[in-house]
Amino acid sequence: MTEHGAGEPALVDIRSGHEFDTEALERYLDREGLLTGALSVQQFQGGQSNPTFMLQIGEGEQGARYVLRKQPPGKILPSAHRVDREYRVMDALANVPDVPVPAMRTYCDDAAVIGTPFYVMDYVEGRVFNQPTLVDIAREQRAGVYHRMIDTLAALHSVDVEAVGLSDFGRPEGYVERQVALWRKQYDKSTDEPDPAMIALGDWLAEHLPPDSPPTIAHGDFRIGNLLLAPDLSRVRAVLDWELSTLGHPLADLAYACLPYYLPPGQAGLPGLAGLDLAEYGIPAEAELLARYRERRNLARIDDWPVFIAFSLFRIAAILQGVYARAIQGNASNANALEVGRQAGRLAERGWEIARSHD
């Protein structure tokens, strides 16, 4: 494992079950004009979805670093792990200045090369923080990170989808309704013993669907942990993990970004801020972030907020149930997938609690 400082992505040797034919990858990269020296591969430790790898080609100033992201091996749920959609949306956003993404290099849909479809993009140096308390940086820097998160999200939701060629990237009409139906199906396929709270929450959401909004790009997993920040924290250098992106309701993204305010600190995989003295930590209150988002997008108000929070908890519970199922099968992307996947029931309970309090 490489040495890394606070916030720098951790690299490990390729994990058991995620090995692939590196010689076949070398031949492919050579055909694409990307192989300019010897290839070495390590795996990024973070993340629960698509396995991600660092490609080091050559050494020193003559060398180059790329990131390869692929579907996981083994059986996966239908419509999950869509690396083709990740590639497309990031490629489309390449020239949007306020929504930074890595430069895309190549996409390969031929599973015969390394076992599953994959894409290669530029490596972007930066810092990633998975703890919403941001304890690895100075207190006076923390509010700025949260503000940059909200500003980047507002910029994403302001992108003209037709201008960037994504008008057919999804059907924004009925987004929440379709998402609730989708994640109910995905959840049912991931467990033989459904949680009663999850069933009740899904029923409640189906009866409390918010109205549609004008279409925007919805990232689907927008949070501090998916932002690559400049080493001095002055700006967001890249938004990562676009696997769940589509056209949809922007408030679903905003609610997901605000989920830490509803979750306890120290929880495996999904640590939160609930119960903490935010002022002591130098972290803005949720109301401040919502006001900043409204200002950036010129919105008079935000309606149905508890519904979107409950929906976010429902969706992430379904996702984590899938993580748990993959961990049982042995093809999860992260070593702590079993521990993280067990959080699904707790998230369903929290969502059902919010739903009941809203009625």
KAWOVEN-V394632 format. One record per residue. RES is the residue in three letters. PHI is phi in degrees with one decimal (* if undefined). NEAR is the number of other C-alpha atoms within 8 Angstrom. D_CENTER is the distance of its C-alpha to the mean C-alpha in Angstrom with 1 decimal. Layout:
res/phi/near/d_center
RES/PHI/NEAR/D_CENTER
RES/PHI/NEAR/D_CENTER
This chain:
res/phi/near/d_center
MET/*/6/23.6
THR/-75.8/6/23.6
GLU/-73.0/5/24.5
HIS/-149.0/8/21.8
GLY/-88.8/5/22.1
ALA/-59.0/6/20.1
GLY/88.9/9/16.6
GLU/-83.9/9/17.2
PRO/-57.6/10/14.9
ALA/-86.9/11/17.0
LEU/-114.2/11/18.5
VAL/-133.4/11/20.4
ASP/-61.5/8/22.7
ILE/-55.9/9/21.4
ARG/-73.7/8/20.9
SER/-58.0/5/23.4
GLY/94.5/7/22.4
HIS/-114.7/10/20.2
GLU/-65.9/7/23.2
PHE/-146.8/6/24.0
ASP/-78.4/8/27.0
THR/-70.0/8/26.6
GLU/-68.9/6/29.9
ALA/-65.0/9/28.7
LEU/-64.1/10/25.7
GLU/-57.2/10/28.3
ARG/-63.0/8/30.4
TYR/-64.5/9/27.6
LEU/-61.2/10/26.5
ASP/-63.7/10/30.3
ARG/-63.1/7/30.6
GLU/-86.0/8/27.8
GLY/76.8/7/29.6
LEU/-104.0/7/26.9
LEU/-93.6/11/29.0
THR/-116.2/9/31.2
GLY/-177.7/8/31.9
ALA/-65.9/8/31.2
LEU/-103.2/10/27.7
SER/-128.3/7/26.1
VAL/-129.9/11/22.8
GLN/-130.3/11/20.7
GLN/-108.3/13/17.4
PHE/-75.0/12/14.5
GLN/-75.6/10/14.5
GLY/-73.2/7/11.1
GLY/94.3/8/8.2
GLN/-120.9/10/9.2
SER/-114.3/9/8.5
ASN/-89.4/12/10.2
PRO/-56.4/14/12.7
THR/-129.8/10/12.8
PHE/-132.8/11/16.2
MET/-91.7/14/18.2
LEU/-107.6/12/21.2
GLN/-103.0/13/24.1
ILE/-115.2/13/26.9
GLY/73.4/11/30.2
GLU/-134.6/9/30.9
GLY/62.6/5/31.5
GLU/-66.6/5/31.6
GLN/-82.7/6/32.2
GLY/-85.2/11/29.1
ALA/-145.3/9/25.6
ARG/-123.1/10/22.1
TYR/-129.7/11/19.4
VAL/-119.6/12/16.1
LEU/-108.7/12/16.1
ARG/-127.5/12/13.2
LYS/-136.1/12/14.6
GLN/-67.0/12/14.6
PRO/-70.7/14/15.6
PRO/-73.5/10/19.3
GLY/82.3/5/21.2
LYS/-74.2/4/21.0
ILE/-127.9/9/17.7
LEU/-70.4/7/17.4
PRO/-57.8/4/18.4
SER/68.5/5/15.9
ALA/-91.2/6/13.1
HIS/59.0/10/11.5
ARG/-82.2/10/12.5
VAL/-67.0/14/12.5
ASP/-65.2/11/15.2
ARG/-71.3/10/13.2
GLU/-57.2/13/10.7
TYR/-60.1/11/13.9
ARG/-63.8/8/15.6
VAL/-69.3/11/13.5
MET/-68.6/13/13.2
ASP/-63.4/9/16.8
ALA/-68.4/10/17.7
LEU/-91.3/11/16.3
ALA/-55.9/10/18.2
ASN/-111.0/5/20.9
VAL/-93.6/8/19.2
PRO/-64.4/5/20.2
ASP/-92.9/7/18.1
VAL/-126.5/12/14.7
PRO/-71.4/12/14.8
VAL/-138.4/11/13.2
PRO/-64.9/11/14.8
ALA/-72.4/9/17.8
MET/-82.3/11/17.6
ARG/-107.7/8/20.5
THR/-163.5/8/20.9
TYR/-123.4/10/19.5
CYS/-125.1/8/21.4
ASP/-97.2/8/21.6
ASP/-89.1/7/24.5
ALA/-64.8/9/23.6
ALA/-69.5/6/27.0
VAL/-71.5/10/25.9
ILE/-130.0/11/23.6
GLY/105.1/8/23.2
THR/-147.9/13/20.1
PRO/-59.6/14/18.9
PHE/-157.2/13/17.0
TYR/-138.1/15/16.6
VAL/-123.8/12/17.6
MET/-135.8/12/16.6
ASP/-64.2/11/18.1
TYR/-80.6/9/17.2
VAL/-115.4/8/16.6
GLU/-73.6/7/18.1
GLY/174.4/10/16.5
ARG/-122.0/12/15.4
VAL/-122.4/13/12.2
PHE/-123.1/10/12.8
ASN/-97.8/7/11.3
GLN/-98.5/9/14.3
PRO/-64.6/10/14.5
THR/-73.3/8/18.2
LEU/52.1/9/17.8
VAL/-69.0/7/20.9
ASP/-82.3/6/20.8
ILE/-124.9/7/21.9
ALA/-65.8/7/24.9
ARG/-54.3/8/25.1
GLU/-71.9/7/26.0
GLN/-92.6/9/22.9
ARG/-71.3/13/20.4
ALA/-60.3/10/21.0
GLY/-61.3/8/20.5
VAL/-64.5/9/17.0
TYR/-64.3/12/16.2
HIS/-64.4/10/18.3
ARG/-67.8/10/16.6
MET/-60.4/12/13.2
ILE/-67.0/11/15.0
ASP/-62.5/11/17.0
THR/-67.3/11/14.2
LEU/-64.7/12/12.8
ALA/-61.8/11/16.4
ALA/-65.0/11/17.0
LEU/-59.8/11/14.3
HIS/-72.9/10/15.9
SER/-97.5/8/19.2
VAL/-66.6/10/18.8
ASP/-76.2/7/21.6
VAL/-65.5/10/20.1
GLU/-69.9/7/23.5
ALA/-63.6/6/24.1
VAL/-98.7/9/21.1
GLY/77.5/8/22.0
LEU/-118.2/10/19.2
SER/-64.7/7/21.6
ASP/-106.8/6/21.3
PHE/-78.5/7/17.6
GLY/176.6/8/17.7
ARG/-108.4/9/20.2
PRO/-68.3/13/19.5
GLU/-64.9/7/22.5
GLY/67.6/9/22.0
TYR/-57.9/11/18.2
VAL/-64.8/10/17.9
GLU/-58.7/9/20.8
ARG/-66.9/8/19.4
GLN/-65.6/8/16.0
VAL/-61.3/13/18.1
ALA/-63.4/8/20.3
LEU/-61.0/8/17.6
TRP/-74.2/11/15.9
ARG/-65.0/10/19.5
LYS/-64.5/8/20.3
GLN/-62.3/12/17.4
TYR/-62.4/12/18.2
ASP/-60.2/9/21.9
LYS/-76.7/8/21.4
SER/-100.4/9/19.8
THR/-149.3/9/22.6
ASP/-99.3/6/26.4
GLU/-130.7/4/26.6
PRO/-61.3/8/24.6
ASP/-76.4/8/24.3
PRO/-56.6/6/26.7
ALA/-65.5/10/24.4
MET/-66.6/13/21.7
ILE/-63.9/9/24.5
ALA/-64.7/9/25.8
LEU/-66.1/14/22.6
GLY/-61.6/11/22.0
ASP/-63.0/8/25.6
TRP/-63.5/9/25.3
LEU/-63.2/12/22.4
ALA/-62.2/9/24.3
GLU/-96.9/6/27.2
HIS/-128.4/7/25.4
LEU/-68.8/9/23.5
PRO/-76.5/7/23.1
PRO/-67.0/5/24.6
ASP/-67.3/9/22.8
SER/-126.6/7/22.1
PRO/-54.9/6/22.5
PRO/-65.2/10/19.8
THR/-136.5/15/16.9
ILE/-70.8/13/13.8
ALA/-107.0/13/11.1
HIS/-67.0/10/7.6
GLY/94.0/11/6.6
ASP/-147.1/12/3.5
PHE/-82.8/11/5.6
ARG/-161.4/10/6.9
ILE/-56.9/12/9.3
GLY/-65.6/9/7.7
ASN/-107.4/11/5.5
LEU/-109.6/14/9.0
LEU/-98.7/15/11.8
LEU/-97.7/14/14.9
ALA/-57.5/12/18.4
PRO/-52.8/8/20.5
ASP/-91.8/5/22.6
LEU/68.4/9/19.6
SER/-76.1/7/21.4
ARG/-161.3/7/18.5
VAL/-84.1/14/15.0
ARG/-91.8/12/15.5
ALA/-164.5/12/12.2
VAL/-99.3/11/8.9
LEU/-112.4/8/6.7
ASP/57.3/8/4.4
TRP/-97.1/12/6.1
GLU/-56.1/10/7.0
LEU/-98.6/10/7.4
SER/-69.1/13/9.0
THR/-166.5/10/12.6
LEU/-95.2/12/15.4
GLY/-169.0/14/15.5
HIS/-87.3/15/16.3
PRO/-63.1/12/14.9
LEU/-67.8/7/15.6
ALA/-65.2/13/13.0
ASP/-64.2/14/10.4
LEU/-62.5/10/12.9
ALA/-63.7/12/13.5
TYR/-63.1/12/10.0
ALA/-63.9/11/10.1
CYS/-96.2/10/13.5
LEU/-55.9/12/13.1
PRO/-54.3/13/14.3
TYR/-67.7/9/17.6
TYR/-112.6/9/18.1
LEU/-119.9/12/17.3
PRO/-73.6/11/19.7
PRO/-70.3/9/19.4
GLY/81.5/7/19.4
GLN/-73.8/9/17.6
ALA/-60.2/8/16.3
GLY/82.0/6/12.5
LEU/-135.1/9/12.2
PRO/-68.3/13/14.9
GLY/-125.2/16/16.0
LEU/-123.8/14/18.8
ALA/-59.0/10/21.1
GLY/87.8/5/24.7
LEU/-84.4/6/24.4
ASP/-80.8/6/26.6
LEU/-62.7/10/24.1
ALA/-62.0/7/27.0
GLU/-63.6/6/27.8
TYR/-82.4/9/24.4
GLY/76.0/10/24.4
ILE/-106.2/11/21.3
PRO/-62.5/10/21.7
ALA/-69.8/7/22.2
GLU/-57.1/8/20.0
ALA/-58.8/6/22.9
GLU/-67.2/8/22.9
LEU/-66.5/12/19.3
LEU/-64.5/8/20.1
ALA/-64.7/8/23.3
ARG/-65.2/11/21.8
TYR/-63.4/11/19.4
ARG/-59.2/12/22.5
GLU/-64.5/8/24.5
ARG/-64.6/10/22.2
ARG/-106.9/8/22.1
ASN/56.8/6/25.7
LEU/-103.4/8/25.1
ALA/-72.6/5/28.0
ARG/-158.8/5/26.1
ILE/-121.2/7/23.1
ASP/-97.3/4/24.2
ASP/59.5/7/23.1
TRP/-57.9/8/20.8
PRO/-60.4/9/21.3
VAL/-64.5/12/20.6
PHE/-69.1/11/17.1
ILE/-65.0/14/16.5
ALA/-61.2/15/18.0
PHE/-62.8/12/16.0
SER/-61.9/12/12.7
LEU/-67.2/13/14.3
PHE/-62.0/14/15.6
ARG/-66.5/10/12.5
ILE/-69.8/10/10.7
ALA/-63.8/13/14.1
ALA/-64.8/13/14.4
ILE/-62.0/12/11.2
LEU/-69.7/13/12.6
GLN/-64.0/14/15.9
GLY/-66.7/12/14.8
VAL/-59.7/15/13.6
TYR/-62.1/15/17.0
ALA/-62.0/11/18.8
ARG/-67.2/11/17.5
ALA/-64.3/11/18.5
ILE/-62.4/8/21.9
GLN/-76.4/7/22.2
GLY/91.3/7/21.4
ASN/-122.3/12/18.7
ALA/-71.9/14/15.5
SER/-82.8/11/13.4
ASN/-125.9/9/14.0
ALA/-65.6/7/17.4
ASN/-98.1/6/16.8
ALA/-61.2/13/15.3
LEU/-61.2/11/18.5
GLU/-64.4/10/18.4
VAL/-66.2/13/14.9
GLY/-60.7/13/15.6
ARG/-70.1/10/18.7
GLN/-77.1/11/17.0
ALA/-55.7/13/16.6
GLY/-64.2/11/20.2
ARG/-65.3/7/19.9
LEU/-68.5/12/17.0
ALA/-61.9/15/19.1
GLU/-61.6/10/22.1
ARG/-66.2/10/20.5
GLY/-63.7/14/19.5
TRP/-66.5/13/23.0
GLU/-62.5/8/24.6
ILE/-65.4/11/23.1
ALA/-61.9/13/24.2
ARG/-64.1/7/27.6
SER/-71.7/6/28.0
HIS/-80.3/6/27.2
ASP/-71.5/4/30.0
